[in-house]
Amino acid sequence: MGRLSGKVAVITGGASGIAYGVVEMYVSEGAKIIVADIQAEKGAQLERRFPGTVCFNACDIRNEEDIARTMAMAEEKFGGLDVVVHAAASVDHKQKIADMTVEDWDDGQANLLRSHVMCIKHAVGPMQRRGGGSVILVSSAAAENFSPAASVLYVVCKGAVLYLARWAAFELASSKVRVNAIVPGPFATSMWGQLVGASREVADAMPVHLDEMMAGSQPLPRAGKPQDIAYAATYLGSDEARFVTGAQLAVDGGLSVFRPAVPKEKIMDYLQRAKVQAEEDLRSMGKSA
């Protein structure tokens, strides 16, 4: 407890998924947090759950002004900025280059790559005023060990994030701003619902039905949990990692060592079944799917 005591963090995408787990652990370790997300209702719920500790800021990571306002909010609300965990992302439906428009590419790249650049750009000033800081970018194992469910846009952008982290670590070292990348394997989050056209509510209910698929996706036979990423983000954001920069920390159950051969059709079939199960769950609770 207290490994992040006195630190102020910005966590993007913190209203759901793996970043939600990071928010919970950062709170338990003593940090004050700005959660940046497009999910206003969930952000408000976080503020109510952690009053005085978590502040929500509506933020579309494709918009530079939103990102700049988020970083400034950390100084305004809590007096500074020490850690940024940029975990917000999306997946797309265009799997092939031949199917992609320029607009598809530009929008996806703004989400998956440009936002990382903008987070670093607008975090540097506040961190320098604190005497340094830690920027943690979230890439993906798909960047180096392709998944049949991934798209060219996702893979290329997540690969570029790894090189961006190394370059930024070099460029900002003299300012004592550390930049590292976490490289997750597959995790059971609502983001998978996007691949099968699930509504946001259905996607949120899908993760409990994805553990079996996740457990078979890497050598370690268990599904990764948000806490696994949170432990890594806590270490990299803490003073324990004060001599660590430009690193790529794989949190993937051994996926970087070996990826089991699972056909895309099998993955999509599993996701469709998880979607149906989630819809049934919602109906049983009297909610519309």
C-alpha positions in Angstrom: 0.0 0.0 0.0 1.1 3.6 -0.6 3.5 2.9 -3.5 1.9 5.8 -5.4 1.3 8.1 -2.4 1.4 11.7 -3.3 1.4 11.1 -7.0 -1.2 12.4 -9.5 -2.1 10.3 -12.5 -4.0 10.6 -15.7 -5.5 7.3 -16.9 -7.2 7.2 -20.3 -9.9 4.7 -20.9 -10.2 4.3 -17.2 -14.0 3.9 -17.1 -13.8 0.2 -18.3 -11.5 -2.6 -19.4 -8.0 -3.1 -18.2 -7.6 0.6 -17.5 -10.5 0.3 -14.9 -8.3 -2.2 -13.1 -5.4 0.3 -13.2 -7.7 3.0 -11.6 -8.7 0.7 -8.8 -5.1 -0.2 -8.0 -3.8 3.3 -8.3 -6.4 4.4 -5.8 -5.4 1.7 -3.4 -1.8 2.7 -3.7 -2.5 6.3 -2.8 -2.7 8.2 -6.1 -5.0 11.0 -7.1 -6.5 10.3 -10.6 -8.0 12.1 -13.6 -9.9 9.5 -15.6 -10.2 10.4 -19.3 -12.8 8.6 -21.2 -15.8 9.1 -23.6 -18.1 7.1 -21.3 -19.6 9.9 -19.2 -22.0 7.8 -17.1 -19.3 5.3 -16.1 -16.9 8.2 -15.4 -19.5 9.8 -13.1 -19.9 6.4 -11.3 -16.1 6.3 -10.7 -16.2 9.8 -9.2 -19.0 8.8 -6.8 -17.2 5.6 -5.9 -13.9 7.4 -5.1 -14.9 11.0 -4.1 -12.1 13.4 -3.8 -9.7 10.9 -5.3 -10.9 10.4 -8.8 -12.1 13.1 -11.2 -13.6 12.4 -14.6 -12.9 14.3 -17.7 -14.9 13.6 -20.9 -12.1 13.0 -23.5 -12.1 11.8 -27.1 -8.5 10.8 -27.5 -8.6 11.6 -31.2 -9.0 15.3 -30.2 -5.8 17.1 -29.2 -7.8 19.8 -27.3 -9.4 17.1 -25.2 -6.1 15.6 -24.3 -4.5 18.9 -23.5 -7.5 19.8 -21.2 -7.1 16.5 -19.5 -3.4 17.0 -18.6 -4.1 20.6 -17.5 -7.0 19.3 -15.3 -4.5 17.2 -13.3 -2.6 20.4 -12.3 -5.8 22.3 -11.6 -7.5 19.7 -9.5 -4.6 18.0 -7.8 -1.6 20.3 -8.2 0.5 18.5 -10.7 1.0 15.5 -12.9 3.4 12.5 -12.2 2.0 9.6 -14.2 0.1 9.1 -17.4 -1.2 5.6 -18.3 -2.6 5.8 -21.9 -4.7 2.7 -22.3 -7.7 4.0 -24.3 -8.1 2.3 -27.6 -10.5 0.8 -30.1 -10.6 -2.0 -32.6 -11.9 -1.8 -36.1 -13.8 -4.0 -38.5 -11.7 -3.5 -41.6 -9.4 -6.5 -41.6 -7.8 -6.0 -45.1 -6.0 -3.2 -46.7 -8.1 -3.5 -49.9 -11.2 -2.8 -47.8 -9.9 0.3 -46.1 -10.7 3.9 -47.0 -8.4 6.8 -46.3 -11.0 8.0 -43.7 -10.9 4.6 -42.0 -7.1 4.8 -41.7 -7.0 8.4 -40.5 -9.6 7.9 -37.9 -8.1 4.6 -36.6 -4.6 6.0 -36.6 -5.7 9.1 -34.7 -7.1 6.8 -32.0 -4.4 4.1 -31.9 -1.2 6.1 -32.5 -1.6 9.9 -32.8 -3.3 9.9 -29.3 -0.1 8.5 -27.8 2.0 11.3 -29.3 -0.5 13.9 -28.0 -0.5 12.4 -24.5 3.3 12.6 -24.3 3.3 16.1 -25.8 0.8 17.5 -23.3 2.2 15.6 -20.3 5.8 16.9 -20.7 5.2 20.4 -19.4 3.3 19.4 -16.2 5.8 16.7 -15.5 8.8 18.9 -16.0 7.2 21.3 -13.4 7.1 18.4 -11.0 10.8 17.5 -11.7 10.0 14.5 -13.8 7.4 11.8 -14.3 6.4 8.5 -15.9 4.5 8.0 -19.1 3.2 4.5 -19.7 1.9 3.6 -23.2 -0.2 0.5 -23.8 0.7 -1.4 -27.0 -0.3 -5.0 -27.8 1.3 -8.4 -28.3 -0.4 -8.4 -31.7 2.2 -5.8 -32.8 4.9 -8.5 -32.8 3.1 -11.8 -32.8 0.1 -11.3 -35.2 -3.4 -12.4 -34.2 -5.7 -13.6 -36.9 -8.4 -11.4 -35.3 -6.4 -8.3 -35.5 -6.4 -5.8 -38.4 -3.6 -4.2 -40.3 -4.5 -0.8 -38.8 -4.4 -2.2 -35.2 -1.1 -4.1 -35.7 0.7 -1.3 -37.5 -0.3 1.4 -35.0 0.4 -0.8 -31.9 3.8 -1.6 -33.4 4.6 2.1 -33.9 3.7 2.7 -30.2 6.6 0.5 -29.2 9.0 2.6 -31.2 7.4 5.8 -30.1 8.0 4.8 -26.5 11.7 4.1 -27.1 12.2 7.4 -29.0 10.3 9.5 -26.4 12.3 7.8 -23.6 15.5 9.0 -25.3 14.2 12.5 -26.1 12.8 13.1 -22.6 15.5 11.5 -20.4 17.2 14.8 -19.7 13.9 16.1 -18.3 13.6 13.0 -16.0 10.4 12.0 -17.8 10.5 8.2 -18.2 8.5 6.5 -21.0 7.8 2.8 -21.1 5.4 0.5 -22.9 3.2 -2.3 -21.5 2.6 -5.1 -24.0 -0.6 -7.0 -23.1 -1.7 -10.3 -24.5 -5.4 -11.0 -25.0 -7.6 -9.9 -22.1 -11.3 -10.5 -21.5 -12.6 -6.9 -22.0 -15.6 -5.3 -23.6 -13.4 -4.2 -26.5 -13.9 -7.7 -28.1 -17.6 -6.9 -28.6 -16.6 -4.3 -31.2 -15.5 -7.2 -33.5 -19.0 -8.7 -33.6 -21.0 -5.5 -33.7 -22.2 -5.8 -30.1 -23.9 -2.8 -28.4 -22.0 -1.1 -25.6 -24.2 -2.8 -23.0 -23.8 -6.2 -24.5 -20.1 -5.7 -25.0 -19.8 -4.8 -21.3 -21.5 -8.1 -20.4 -19.3 -10.3 -22.6 -16.0 -10.6 -20.7 -17.4 -13.2 -18.2 -17.9 -15.5 -21.2 -14.5 -15.0 -22.7 -12.2 -16.7 -20.1 -12.1 -20.0 -21.8 -11.0 -18.4 -25.1 -8.4 -16.2 -23.3 -7.0 -19.2 -21.3 -6.2 -21.0 -24.6 -4.6 -18.0 -26.3 -1.1 -18.3 -24.7 1.1 -20.8 -22.9 -0.1 -19.9 -19.3 -3.5 -21.7 -19.2 -5.5 -18.9 -17.5 -7.1 -15.8 -18.7 -5.4 -12.5 -18.1 -7.1 -10.1 -15.7 -7.0 -6.3 -15.5 -5.1 -6.6 -12.2 -2.2 -8.2 -14.1 -1.8 -5.0 -16.2 -2.4 -2.9 -13.1 0.5 -4.5 -11.2 2.8 -3.6 -14.2 1.5 0.0 -14.4 1.9 0.4 -10.7 5.5 -0.6 -10.8 6.3 1.6 -13.8 4.5 4.6 -12.3 6.2 4.2 -8.9 9.6 5.3 -7.7 10.7 1.6 -7.8 11.1 2.0 -11.6 12.9 5.4 -11.4 15.8 3.9 -13.4 13.6 2.2 -16.0 12.9 3.9 -19.3 12.5 2.8 -22.9 11.4 -0.6 -21.7 8.8 -2.9 -23.2 7.1 -5.0 -20.4 5.2 -8.0 -21.8 2.2 -9.0 -19.6 0.9 -11.7 -21.9 1.1 -15.1 -20.2 4.0 -16.1 -22.5 2.3 -15.1 -25.8 5.5 -13.4 -26.9 7.2 -16.8 -26.6 4.5 -18.8 -28.4 1.1 -18.1 -29.9 -1.2 -21.1 -30.3 -2.5 -21.5 -33.8 -6.2 -20.6 -33.5 -8.0 -19.9 -36.8 -9.8 -16.6 -37.2 -13.1 -18.4 -37.8 -12.9 -20.1 -34.5 -12.2 -16.8 -32.7 -15.1 -15.1 -34.3 -17.4 -18.0 -33.6 -16.4 -17.9 -29.9 -17.0 -14.1 -29.8 -20.5 -14.6 -31.4 -21.4 -17.2 -28.8 -20.2 -14.9 -26.1 -22.3 -12.1 -27.5 -25.4 -14.4 -27.5 -24.7 -15.4 -23.9 -24.3 -11.8 -22.9 -27.6 -10.9 -24.6 -29.3 -13.7 -22.7 -27.8 -12.5 -19.4 -29.2 -9.0 -20.0 -32.7 -10.4 -20.9 -32.7 -12.5 -17.7 -32.0 -9.3 -15.7 -34.8 -7.5 -17.5 -32.5 -5.3 -19.6 -32.7 -4.7 -23.3 -29.8 -6.1 -25.3 
